[in-house]
Amino acid sequence: MKTKNVLMGLMVFASAALIFTSSCAKEEEGSISASDLSLAQDETYVDALYEEVDNLVSDELASLDVSAYSADAKKSFSDDVCYTVTVDHPDSTFFPKVVTMDFGDGCAVVFNGDTIVRTGQIIVTVTDRWFVEGSQHIVTFNDFYMNGIKIEGTRTRTNLGVNEQNHLELGIELENGKIIFNDTASMTRQASHVREIIRTFNPQSDTILVTGSASGVNVLGQSYTREILEPLVMVHCAQYRWRWVIADGMVELTNSETGSTTIDYNGSGCDGEVIVSKNGYRHNYDFKFNKRFNKIRN
């Protein structure tokens, strides 16, 4: 077992989650219902949680891969001791490996005025070195929570090789996803996405383009779909080199009962802005992982 130093930036899709603290573009009431706004918040919060898991796993496995999965690997860019990691085969040749990230009874990180507390375990089956085409990271959870919200499901990330533009692509599939906010509110999710990684000579200038869709059942028992209409453009946060933010992109959230709502992303620096639009009206929001606001069901 080894103790890992971690300074994990909140993942790019954290900027997607909605906190109802900002202004609306038009003053008329009722143009976007409280229910539509709350459901959009839940949807983007769920996406942020799974993306934060991806951020944790990507950073950890990159460190392990560089060190040939040695139990003595350390992160030179991190300052805070936060969680422990075990590898069932700490060598560079034997695969698959099972990597367990154990956050114990609580591992807190404060980032950019936000706080996120993780408990439980993330378990990753690694089928091969990350750069090998076809290799997979299969992520599951053991009693894992973020800020008291339980995360379930199987998230599989596959190296798809390079596309015609010579950009690496990763396929990300979520099966049996479930977010349990509390005893009375939960949300299911299935998702399929592709990430196109556009590399430069300076890793801080790299860009990720995300496409794909998701679906499930919301906290009211209504079915929904989530379609990326314009690729989500992810770039590095300038202040924290390992954190990504969404700088651009658009998503359409379609509810079986109330129709479609548009979610537009506008990242800037280490902060992200989300604009929810419907019927010609829009509301602007900022995200905090440590505060979930929901008027329709808590």
Backbone bond lengths (Angstrom), bond angles and torsions (degrees), N, CA, C in turn:
res aa  C-N    CA-C-N  psi(-1)  N-CA   C-N-CA  omega(-1)  CA-C   N-CA-C  phi
1 M - - - 1.463 - - 1.521 108.86 -
2 K 1.276 117.88 146.00 1.449 120.62 177.60 1.502 109.46 -135.81
3 T 1.301 116.83 148.35 1.456 121.11 177.33 1.511 108.84 -92.87
4 K 1.310 116.63 124.26 1.462 121.75 -176.59 1.509 110.11 -97.13
5 N 1.314 115.10 139.79 1.456 120.60 171.81 1.511 108.16 -87.93
6 V 1.314 116.15 129.94 1.462 118.42 -173.13 1.510 111.03 -133.86
7 L 1.294 117.79 126.36 1.458 122.10 163.16 1.504 105.05 -125.07
8 M 1.322 115.94 87.24 1.455 120.70 -173.13 1.519 109.66 -92.73
9 G 1.291 116.83 117.87 1.454 119.92 172.94 1.503 109.84 -70.37
10 L 1.302 116.53 145.15 1.463 119.22 176.04 1.509 108.40 -64.98
11 M 1.349 116.68 131.90 1.448 122.62 -170.45 1.504 111.58 -64.16
12 V 1.371 113.17 153.62 1.435 121.78 -175.72 1.509 114.09 -44.05
13 F 1.333 116.32 -41.33 1.454 116.39 -175.39 1.505 111.65 -74.30
14 A 1.329 118.11 -4.92 1.450 119.21 169.07 1.517 109.54 -57.73
15 S 1.344 116.38 -34.58 1.455 119.00 179.66 1.516 112.05 -67.19
16 A 1.358 115.99 -12.98 1.452 118.62 -179.42 1.521 113.13 -82.38
17 A 1.326 118.19 -25.72 1.467 119.17 -173.44 1.510 110.47 -69.75
18 L 1.331 116.17 149.27 1.443 121.16 -169.35 1.505 111.55 -105.36
19 I 1.325 117.33 128.82 1.450 121.78 171.83 1.526 106.37 -122.54
20 F 1.310 116.50 126.46 1.449 120.54 -169.08 1.525 110.19 -82.63
21 T 1.330 116.11 75.02 1.451 120.37 -176.83 1.519 113.09 -125.51
22 S 1.320 117.46 -3.05 1.449 119.73 -172.55 1.517 111.81 -106.89
23 S 1.315 114.89 -160.79 1.454 119.72 -173.00 1.512 111.03 -106.15
24 C 1.321 116.25 163.28 1.455 120.10 173.96 1.513 108.87 -106.80
25 A 1.343 115.29 152.23 1.447 120.24 -174.60 1.518 112.62 -71.84
26 K 1.355 118.07 -26.89 1.454 121.77 177.35 1.519 108.56 -125.90
27 E 1.305 116.87 148.67 1.447 120.02 -172.06 1.519 113.97 -85.86
28 E 1.320 118.26 -13.36 1.454 120.05 -178.08 1.520 111.11 -62.52
29 E 1.335 116.60 137.05 1.448 121.45 179.34 1.524 110.13 -84.27
30 G 1.321 115.79 151.99 1.453 121.12 172.34 1.502 115.46 84.45
31 S 1.329 118.90 0.15 1.452 120.42 -179.08 1.521 111.21 -68.07
32 I 1.338 116.82 -37.17 1.461 122.53 171.26 1.525 105.51 -123.47
33 S 1.301 117.06 118.56 1.460 119.87 -174.45 1.524 111.34 -67.43
34 A 1.320 115.50 156.12 1.462 120.83 176.00 1.524 110.18 -59.07
35 S 1.334 116.41 -34.97 1.462 120.15 179.07 1.521 110.89 -64.92
36 D 1.329 118.11 -47.17 1.464 121.10 179.28 1.524 111.06 -61.06
37 L 1.325 116.65 -42.15 1.460 120.38 179.92 1.522 111.12 -64.70
38 S 1.328 116.66 -43.57 1.456 120.47 -178.78 1.524 111.22 -66.72
39 L 1.326 116.66 -40.13 1.460 119.69 178.87 1.521 110.99 -66.92
40 A 1.323 117.85 -36.59 1.467 120.98 175.79 1.520 110.27 -64.85
41 Q 1.338 115.96 -39.30 1.460 119.83 177.29 1.525 110.99 -62.49
42 D 1.327 116.32 -47.22 1.462 119.96 178.72 1.521 111.22 -58.55
43 E 1.333 116.29 -46.02 1.462 120.82 -177.64 1.526 111.34 -59.47
44 T 1.322 116.93 -47.73 1.458 119.49 -176.94 1.522 111.49 -74.83
45 Y 1.332 117.00 -28.12 1.462 119.68 175.19 1.527 109.70 -66.21
46 V 1.333 117.42 -42.60 1.458 121.48 177.75 1.524 110.27 -60.15
47 D 1.317 116.68 -45.07 1.457 120.01 178.94 1.522 110.53 -60.97
48 A 1.338 116.44 -39.84 1.455 120.74 179.17 1.524 111.94 -63.10
49 L 1.338 117.60 -39.07 1.454 120.99 -179.76 1.527 111.04 -63.11
50 Y 1.329 117.15 -47.58 1.461 119.28 -179.78 1.529 111.42 -67.46
51 E 1.320 117.51 -34.53 1.450 119.88 177.87 1.530 111.30 -69.05
52 E 1.328 116.66 -33.43 1.458 119.46 175.57 1.524 110.32 -65.60
53 V 1.330 117.28 -37.33 1.460 120.63 174.11 1.525 109.68 -60.35
54 D 1.334 117.42 -46.33 1.460 120.84 177.62 1.526 111.31 -57.06
55 N 1.325 115.68 -41.05 1.462 120.30 -179.69 1.525 110.59 -61.63
56 L 1.331 116.61 -46.64 1.454 121.27 179.01 1.526 111.32 -60.97
57 V 1.329 116.17 -48.46 1.461 120.86 -176.60 1.526 110.95 -65.79
58 S 1.327 117.65 -45.44 1.459 121.01 -178.83 1.519 111.31 -59.07
59 D 1.326 116.24 -45.66 1.450 120.57 -177.59 1.527 110.94 -66.37
60 E 1.326 116.86 -43.14 1.458 120.78 -178.95 1.524 111.88 -65.09
61 L 1.335 117.11 -47.18 1.454 120.10 -176.66 1.520 112.04 -70.23
62 A 1.336 116.97 -32.59 1.466 119.04 175.24 1.521 110.42 -61.67
63 S 1.328 116.99 -42.60 1.454 121.55 177.93 1.525 111.34 -63.81
64 L 1.327 116.51 -44.37 1.458 120.04 179.91 1.527 111.67 -65.65
65 D 1.329 116.27 -39.95 1.456 119.54 -178.11 1.526 111.03 -63.95
66 V 1.320 116.73 -42.15 1.469 120.73 179.04 1.522 111.07 -60.65
67 S 1.326 116.39 -35.50 1.461 120.92 -177.57 1.526 112.63 -92.87
68 A 1.337 116.51 12.60 1.466 121.72 -177.97 1.524 111.27 58.48
69 Y 1.332 115.91 35.28 1.466 123.90 177.61 1.531 112.54 60.82
70 S 1.314 114.93 31.46 1.457 120.10 176.83 1.513 110.57 -71.45
71 A 1.319 116.79 142.22 1.458 121.67 177.87 1.514 112.04 -71.01
72 D 1.337 117.00 -9.47 1.468 120.40 -178.66 1.519 112.54 -98.38
73 A 1.340 117.71 5.20 1.466 120.47 -176.81 1.517 110.99 -63.45
74 K 1.324 117.08 139.25 1.452 123.07 177.02 1.522 109.03 -129.27
75 K 1.318 114.86 154.66 1.460 120.04 177.74 1.515 109.20 -98.66
76 S 1.305 116.36 112.56 1.456 120.07 -176.91 1.518 111.93 -69.06
77 F 1.340 118.24 -21.28 1.460 120.87 -175.87 1.523 112.43 -93.64
78 S 1.324 118.05 6.34 1.450 120.60 -176.15 1.512 111.49 -113.56
79 D 1.344 115.96 155.16 1.445 121.09 -176.15 1.517 114.13 -122.00
80 D 1.308 118.58 -27.59 1.455 121.61 -170.43 1.525 111.84 -105.73
81 V 1.330 116.78 126.79 1.459 120.23 171.72 1.518 107.79 -72.55
82 C 1.333 116.59 125.26 1.454 118.34 -170.59 1.515 113.32 -133.74
83 Y 1.322 120.34 -45.12 1.449 121.55 -176.42 1.528 109.68 -144.33
84 T 1.314 116.64 167.18 1.455 121.16 177.93 1.511 110.21 -109.50
85 V 1.336 115.09 154.24 1.463 121.60 -177.89 1.523 108.75 -132.26
86 T 1.326 116.05 134.54 1.458 120.82 171.56 1.518 108.93 -123.03
87 V 1.355 115.29 146.90 1.461 122.54 178.00 1.512 107.27 -126.40
88 D 1.333 117.03 126.22 1.465 118.75 -174.51 1.522 112.89 -69.37
89 H 1.343 118.01 -28.34 1.466 121.85 175.33 1.529 108.14 -131.06
90 P 1.334 117.91 89.14 1.478 121.28 -174.69 1.531 111.80 -79.55
91 D 1.340 115.34 67.80 1.454 121.35 178.13 1.525 108.16 -146.32
92 S 1.318 116.84 176.56 1.465 120.38 -176.04 1.521 113.23 -98.88
93 T 1.342 118.14 1.38 1.457 119.57 -171.90 1.521 114.75 -116.84
94 F 1.329 118.96 -33.05 1.460 120.67 -173.31 1.522 110.46 -86.50
95 F 1.340 116.52 122.55 1.459 122.79 175.08 1.530 108.15 -135.47
96 P 1.329 117.61 150.56 1.477 126.53 3.90 1.533 112.12 -77.18
97 K 1.316 114.45 160.01 1.456 122.76 174.11 1.529 108.24 -115.20
98 V 1.319 115.43 154.58 1.459 120.29 173.24 1.527 107.46 -118.61
99 V 1.323 114.92 118.15 1.468 122.20 -179.42 1.527 107.78 -106.47
100 T 1.320 116.36 125.98 1.463 121.52 179.74 1.520 109.33 -113.45
101 M 1.325 115.57 120.72 1.464 122.62 175.50 1.524 106.98 -101.92
102 D 1.321 116.45 113.46 1.459 121.81 -172.39 1.526 109.80 -111.42
103 F 1.338 115.44 115.40 1.462 121.56 -178.97 1.526 112.08 -96.62
104 G 1.328 116.20 1.70 1.453 120.81 175.78 1.517 112.73 58.80
105 D 1.333 115.30 -140.48 1.461 121.36 -178.10 1.520 113.13 -85.91
106 G 1.340 117.13 -1.37 1.454 118.44 177.90 1.507 112.56 160.81
107 C 1.309 115.88 124.93 1.460 123.50 179.33 1.518 106.87 -132.78
108 A 1.324 117.32 106.92 1.466 121.81 -172.75 1.522 111.40 -103.16
109 V 1.319 115.70 139.80 1.458 122.97 174.46 1.527 108.01 -130.75
110 V 1.319 116.62 134.10 1.456 121.77 175.32 1.517 107.53 -108.29
111 F 1.308 116.04 125.38 1.459 121.06 -177.67 1.519 109.96 -136.14
112 N 1.325 115.49 121.21 1.460 120.58 172.41 1.532 111.51 53.48
113 G 1.360 116.36 39.88 1.455 121.00 179.62 1.505 114.54 82.48
114 D 1.323 118.17 1.81 1.456 123.09 179.68 1.524 108.95 -109.89
115 T 1.321 116.66 153.10 1.458 121.71 179.65 1.514 109.22 -126.19
116 I 1.327 116.11 135.19 1.451 120.25 174.58 1.520 107.71 -133.88
117 V 1.338 115.73 129.87 1.462 122.70 -179.83 1.521 108.36 -115.12
118 R 1.332 116.32 124.71 1.460 122.02 -179.88 1.520 109.69 -110.57
119 T 1.324 117.03 140.19 1.461 122.22 174.10 1.526 108.84 -135.28
120 G 1.339 116.42 159.65 1.455 120.37 179.14 1.515 112.45 85.95
121 Q 1.326 116.23 -156.44 1.461 121.05 -172.54 1.528 112.44 -130.82
122 I 1.338 114.66 144.58 1.464 123.36 165.05 1.523 106.39 -109.17
123 I 1.338 116.63 128.71 1.461 121.44 -177.63 1.526 108.41 -117.93
124 V 1.340 116.47 127.41 1.459 121.25 -175.08 1.526 109.90 -123.56
125 T 1.326 116.56 122.24 1.460 121.48 170.56 1.519 108.70 -91.91
126 V 1.332 116.78 121.15 1.461 123.06 -176.61 1.523 107.90 -107.14
127 T 1.334 117.40 117.22 1.461 120.15 -174.08 1.519 113.48 -85.49
128 D 1.365 117.61 -21.07 1.467 120.87 -179.59 1.521 108.24 -170.87
129 R 1.347 116.50 175.55 1.457 120.12 176.00 1.522 109.35 -56.15
130 W 1.331 117.25 144.66 1.460 121.26 -169.98 1.520 113.31 -61.49
131 F 1.358 118.07 -28.89 1.463 120.61 -175.44 1.528 112.93 -84.36
132 V 1.317 118.81 -3.65 1.463 122.32 -178.86 1.527 109.61 -81.61
133 E 1.335 116.39 124.15 1.465 119.81 179.63 1.521 110.08 -59.07
134 G 1.325 115.69 133.02 1.449 121.75 -178.20 1.521 113.64 92.64
135 S 1.322 118.22 -11.43 1.461 120.16 178.85 1.523 109.92 -67.02
136 Q 1.336 115.73 151.68 1.455 120.87 -176.51 1.521 111.63 -132.66
137 H 1.324 114.44 149.22 1.460 123.54 166.82 1.530 105.93 -114.84
138 I 1.311 117.44 113.56 1.462 122.05 -177.50 1.528 107.55 -105.70
139 V 1.326 116.26 111.68 1.459 122.83 -170.98 1.519 110.16 -103.59
140 T 1.334 116.27 127.43 1.460 122.03 172.83 1.529 108.36 -130.04
141 F 1.332 116.06 175.37 1.462 120.77 -172.75 1.523 111.08 -131.68
142 N 1.320 115.18 145.69 1.458 121.67 174.80 1.526 108.29 -125.39
143 D 1.341 115.28 98.64 1.460 121.23 178.16 1.530 111.08 51.59
144 F 1.355 115.50 47.57 1.465 121.62 -173.70 1.527 110.90 -97.76
145 Y 1.348 115.29 132.36 1.459 122.12 -178.50 1.527 109.94 -131.65
146 M 1.337 114.57 148.97 1.460 122.01 166.28 1.521 107.97 -123.64
147 N 1.321 116.01 118.65 1.464 121.68 -178.32 1.526 111.88 49.87
148 G 1.332 115.61 43.04 1.452 120.99 176.68 1.514 115.11 80.10
149 I 1.325 118.16 2.80 1.463 122.67 179.98 1.525 108.62 -103.45
150 K 1.336 116.97 122.63 1.460 121.19 -175.49 1.527 110.63 -83.50
151 I 1.344 115.09 138.32 1.459 122.07 -178.26 1.522 108.90 -117.61
152 E 1.332 116.75 129.65 1.460 121.97 179.57 1.521 110.23 -131.45
153 G 1.339 115.93 167.18 1.451 121.13 175.87 1.519 112.29 122.10
154 T 1.329 115.16 178.38 1.466 122.82 175.19 1.518 108.23 -121.60
155 R 1.312 116.07 121.96 1.466 121.92 -177.28 1.528 108.01 -115.94
156 T 1.328 116.93 114.17 1.458 122.24 -175.41 1.519 110.28 -110.50
157 R 1.320 115.35 124.46 1.462 121.52 179.14 1.524 107.82 -112.12
158 T 1.345 116.29 124.98 1.456 122.13 -174.41 1.523 110.79 -121.49
159 N 1.339 116.46 131.96 1.461 121.53 173.46 1.527 108.09 -74.05
160 L 1.332 116.65 111.48 1.460 122.15 -177.43 1.525 112.82 -90.65
161 G 1.317 117.82 0.70 1.454 120.80 -176.44 1.523 111.43 83.88
162 V 1.325 116.84 -165.17 1.460 121.16 -177.39 1.524 110.22 -100.94
163 N 1.343 115.10 149.29 1.461 120.74 178.71 1.527 110.61 -91.46
164 E 1.322 117.00 -169.94 1.466 121.34 -177.48 1.517 112.72 -63.69
165 Q 1.334 116.55 -23.74 1.465 120.78 177.72 1.528 112.22 -89.33
166 N 1.342 116.15 7.10 1.456 122.79 -178.29 1.523 112.20 64.42
167 H 1.338 116.21 30.29 1.462 122.07 176.12 1.528 108.87 -101.97
168 L 1.319 116.32 133.46 1.453 120.58 177.65 1.518 110.42 -65.76
169 E 1.329 117.04 138.37 1.457 121.56 176.98 1.533 109.82 -121.57
170 L 1.323 114.99 139.83 1.458 122.48 176.48 1.519 108.96 -119.11
171 G 1.313 116.90 130.28 1.459 121.03 173.18 1.512 109.21 -93.80
172 I 1.339 117.01 136.04 1.459 121.48 -179.36 1.526 108.60 -127.70
173 E 1.316 115.63 118.25 1.465 121.85 -179.04 1.532 109.18 -118.53
174 L 1.323 116.52 131.91 1.461 121.83 175.25 1.529 108.30 -114.13
175 E 1.335 116.46 124.64 1.458 122.18 178.02 1.523 109.52 -120.15
176 N 1.337 114.91 140.40 1.470 121.57 177.47 1.524 112.34 54.30
177 G 1.311 115.29 35.60 1.458 119.56 178.24 1.524 111.52 -69.68
178 K 1.308 116.09 139.87 1.459 120.87 177.46 1.517 109.45 -150.85
179 I 1.320 115.30 132.97 1.461 122.48 175.28 1.520 107.35 -114.04
180 I 1.327 116.80 122.90 1.466 121.62 -179.12 1.521 107.62 -108.65
181 F 1.336 115.98 103.10 1.459 120.98 -179.47 1.518 111.00 -70.75
182 N 1.323 115.68 -42.10 1.464 121.91 177.48 1.528 107.93 -165.44
183 D 1.333 117.93 -167.97 1.464 121.13 -174.97 1.525 113.29 -65.36
184 T 1.323 118.34 -21.53 1.463 120.85 -175.41 1.521 113.84 -115.63
185 A 1.319 118.70 -4.27 1.468 120.80 -176.19 1.523 110.29 -133.85
186 S 1.335 115.78 118.81 1.455 121.09 176.00 1.528 109.06 -144.44
187 M 1.324 115.45 166.49 1.456 120.81 -174.64 1.527 108.41 -146.40
188 T 1.327 117.82 133.68 1.460 121.08 179.20 1.524 110.05 -100.32
189 R 1.347 114.51 162.50 1.459 118.27 -175.08 1.531 110.88 -159.58
190 Q 1.327 115.05 133.41 1.460 123.53 165.45 1.522 105.71 -122.20
191 A 1.331 118.14 142.20 1.457 118.43 -176.11 1.517 110.98 -149.84
192 S 1.329 114.98 150.35 1.457 122.15 175.61 1.524 108.05 -141.50
193 H 1.333 116.46 117.35 1.461 121.31 -177.62 1.530 110.74 -135.56
194 V 1.313 114.94 158.44 1.461 122.22 172.79 1.519 108.20 -125.77
195 R 1.322 115.70 133.02 1.461 121.28 174.97 1.524 109.27 -109.65
196 E 1.308 115.95 122.95 1.458 122.06 175.49 1.528 107.49 -101.08
197 I 1.331 116.32 118.11 1.462 121.34 -175.59 1.520 109.49 -98.92
198 I 1.321 116.15 115.83 1.460 122.40 -179.45 1.521 107.59 -100.54
199 R 1.310 116.12 104.75 1.459 121.40 -174.82 1.523 111.48 -91.04
200 T 1.340 114.85 151.51 1.457 122.66 175.86 1.527 108.03 -129.15
201 F 1.337 116.58 178.50 1.464 119.63 176.73 1.523 111.28 -67.70
202 N 1.329 116.74 -25.02 1.460 121.76 177.45 1.527 108.20 -109.04
203 P 1.350 118.08 111.68 1.471 119.84 -177.33 1.524 113.33 -55.40
204 Q 1.346 117.36 -26.31 1.452 119.84 179.87 1.528 112.61 -71.22
205 S 1.326 116.28 -11.41 1.468 120.89 178.03 1.521 112.07 -103.53
206 D 1.333 117.39 4.60 1.465 120.41 177.68 1.529 110.72 -63.45
207 T 1.321 115.54 156.79 1.465 122.20 179.15 1.528 108.37 -133.77
208 I 1.323 116.11 144.83 1.461 121.97 173.81 1.522 108.72 -120.45
209 L 1.331 116.09 131.34 1.460 121.86 174.84 1.526 108.52 -108.19
210 V 1.331 116.65 127.56 1.466 121.71 -176.62 1.520 109.51 -113.77
211 T 1.323 116.30 130.46 1.458 122.26 174.83 1.530 108.59 -130.44
212 G 1.333 116.08 163.16 1.462 119.56 175.94 1.510 113.47 132.92
213 S 1.336 116.58 -164.82 1.454 121.42 -173.61 1.524 110.59 -150.47
214 A 1.331 115.29 167.89 1.464 122.84 177.46 1.515 108.33 -148.19
215 S 1.335 116.19 163.33 1.457 120.82 177.77 1.517 108.62 -156.82
216 G 1.342 115.41 166.28 1.448 119.57 178.96 1.507 111.71 168.65
217 V 1.328 115.34 -157.15 1.463 122.94 178.89 1.519 107.88 -125.66
218 N 1.345 116.39 130.80 1.462 120.36 -175.27 1.530 111.86 -85.62
219 V 1.338 116.58 -174.29 1.467 121.38 -174.96 1.527 112.24 -67.84
220 L 1.328 118.14 -16.49 1.459 121.53 177.96 1.519 112.46 -95.09
221 G 1.327 117.16 3.80 1.463 120.60 -178.84 1.509 113.31 81.52
222 Q 1.329 117.98 13.87 1.462 122.55 179.96 1.525 109.53 -97.59
223 S 1.325 116.77 141.96 1.455 120.08 177.82 1.528 110.06 -77.73
224 Y 1.325 115.51 152.88 1.460 121.15 179.63 1.520 109.68 -146.16
225 T 1.334 115.39 158.41 1.458 121.99 169.43 1.516 108.53 -129.07
226 R 1.310 116.06 151.51 1.465 123.02 179.06 1.526 107.65 -130.31
227 E 1.334 116.36 116.43 1.460 121.40 -177.00 1.520 109.32 -121.29
228 I 1.325 116.65 129.00 1.469 120.34 175.18 1.517 108.05 -78.77
229 L 1.327 116.47 110.64 1.470 121.61 -178.84 1.524 111.59 -80.09
230 E 1.314 116.44 -41.06 1.463 122.92 177.02 1.524 106.93 -125.13
231 P 1.338 118.95 129.30 1.463 120.70 -174.40 1.528 112.45 -48.25
232 L 1.327 115.39 136.59 1.450 120.33 175.45 1.518 108.25 -76.15
233 V 1.320 116.09 124.55 1.461 122.37 -176.70 1.522 108.30 -99.74
234 M 1.333 116.74 113.39 1.450 122.16 -177.92 1.534 109.75 -105.21
235 V 1.331 116.11 130.37 1.462 121.67 178.92 1.525 108.77 -131.87
236 H 1.331 115.99 164.90 1.457 120.11 -179.76 1.524 111.25 -74.23
237 C 1.319 114.64 142.74 1.456 121.57 168.96 1.524 107.85 -73.12
238 A 1.323 117.21 128.72 1.461 121.01 -174.04 1.522 112.84 -65.00
239 Q 1.325 117.99 -34.11 1.451 121.33 -175.98 1.519 113.42 -78.44
240 Y 1.345 116.62 -30.47 1.453 121.55 -177.46 1.518 107.49 -127.60
241 R 1.318 116.55 105.98 1.459 119.98 -166.55 1.515 114.49 -64.78
242 W 1.351 118.28 -18.73 1.455 119.13 -178.23 1.521 112.57 -101.10
243 R 1.316 117.68 9.55 1.459 119.18 178.41 1.529 110.45 -107.19
244 W 1.321 114.99 140.57 1.457 121.62 177.38 1.523 109.34 -108.57
245 V 1.336 116.30 149.40 1.459 122.18 172.18 1.524 108.13 -129.43
246 I 1.324 115.48 157.80 1.463 120.18 174.95 1.521 107.92 -88.22
247 A 1.318 116.08 119.79 1.451 121.24 -179.05 1.522 112.24 -94.79
248 D 1.334 116.93 -18.50 1.463 119.25 -176.37 1.531 107.95 -166.27
249 G 1.331 115.74 167.79 1.450 120.81 176.44 1.513 112.82 126.67
250 M 1.324 116.29 161.72 1.461 121.18 -176.56 1.524 110.55 -142.33
251 V 1.335 115.11 140.11 1.465 123.12 -179.99 1.521 109.35 -126.03
252 E 1.319 116.59 142.80 1.461 121.49 173.39 1.524 108.89 -110.49
253 L 1.325 115.81 122.54 1.457 122.80 177.51 1.520 107.95 -104.66
254 T 1.325 116.83 117.81 1.465 121.59 -177.37 1.519 109.65 -113.06
255 N 1.330 115.34 121.15 1.460 123.03 -179.26 1.526 109.27 -100.66
256 S 1.327 116.72 139.69 1.460 120.56 -177.07 1.522 112.65 -64.27
257 E 1.329 117.74 -21.74 1.461 121.40 -177.63 1.517 113.63 -101.95
258 T 1.329 117.37 -34.77 1.472 119.60 -169.74 1.517 114.83 -118.76
259 G 1.338 118.30 2.19 1.455 119.32 176.88 1.522 113.12 87.50
260 S 1.335 115.36 -154.06 1.461 121.46 -168.38 1.525 113.54 -103.61
261 T 1.334 114.61 142.59 1.455 124.09 174.34 1.521 107.38 -128.33
262 T 1.334 116.71 139.81 1.464 121.25 -179.15 1.522 110.12 -101.56
263 I 1.329 115.64 135.72 1.459 122.56 177.65 1.519 107.67 -117.96
264 D 1.331 115.55 119.55 1.462 122.42 -176.04 1.527 108.28 -114.38
265 Y 1.327 116.31 134.45 1.464 121.41 -175.81 1.519 110.86 -108.61
266 N 1.345 114.75 137.70 1.461 121.23 179.06 1.527 108.45 -141.07
267 G 1.337 116.97 92.07 1.456 120.69 -179.59 1.514 111.41 -85.12
268 S 1.325 115.83 149.83 1.456 121.21 177.95 1.519 108.50 -153.36
269 G 1.342 116.96 121.38 1.451 119.69 -178.79 1.512 110.27 62.03
270 C 1.327 117.11 -129.82 1.467 121.40 177.52 1.518 111.61 -97.33
271 D 1.316 117.76 1.61 1.454 121.54 -179.42 1.526 109.29 -106.09
272 G 1.319 115.92 157.61 1.452 120.80 176.96 1.510 110.25 -131.15
273 E 1.306 116.06 143.83 1.459 121.67 177.30 1.512 108.59 -116.34
274 V 1.318 116.12 139.14 1.460 122.50 178.69 1.520 108.22 -121.49
275 I 1.322 116.43 133.40 1.452 121.82 178.41 1.524 108.48 -117.56
276 V 1.325 116.30 119.40 1.463 121.65 177.88 1.526 108.36 -100.52
277 S 1.336 116.36 126.31 1.467 120.82 -174.88 1.521 111.15 -126.11
278 K 1.360 113.85 142.18 1.467 119.81 173.92 1.525 108.52 -161.93
279 N 1.321 116.39 137.04 1.464 122.31 176.79 1.519 113.01 55.64
280 G 1.323 116.79 34.32 1.453 120.32 177.15 1.511 114.84 83.60
281 Y 1.308 118.07 -0.20 1.464 122.59 178.90 1.518 108.84 -112.27
282 R 1.323 115.12 156.19 1.458 117.65 179.77 1.524 111.62 -147.89
283 H 1.324 114.40 153.78 1.460 122.34 176.65 1.525 108.66 -127.79
284 N 1.334 116.29 139.28 1.462 122.59 178.61 1.528 109.68 -103.38
285 Y 1.345 116.27 139.79 1.457 120.68 -177.78 1.516 111.44 -139.71
286 D 1.321 114.45 154.12 1.457 122.02 170.51 1.520 108.01 -114.39
287 F 1.325 115.98 154.41 1.458 120.88 -175.55 1.527 112.65 -104.06
288 K 1.337 115.20 140.79 1.453 122.01 165.21 1.523 107.75 -135.79
289 F 1.331 117.16 126.86 1.457 120.47 177.78 1.522 111.25 -64.94
290 N 1.327 116.13 -29.31 1.465 119.08 -174.22 1.526 113.14 -86.64
291 K 1.337 117.58 11.64 1.462 119.57 179.92 1.516 109.60 -149.00
292 R 1.316 116.12 109.05 1.461 121.14 175.16 1.517 108.20 -107.83
293 F 1.328 115.09 123.70 1.461 120.64 -179.38 1.509 108.51 -111.25
294 N 1.339 116.48 126.28 1.460 119.24 178.63 1.516 108.90 -147.35
295 K 1.322 115.60 119.12 1.458 121.25 -175.55 1.528 113.41 -85.07
296 I 1.343 117.98 -18.50 1.458 118.89 -169.48 1.520 112.66 -96.23
297 R 1.329 117.48 -26.79 1.456 119.53 179.54 1.511 108.41 -165.95
298 N 1.318 117.21 124.01 1.464 120.31 -178.22 1.514 112.10 -109.07
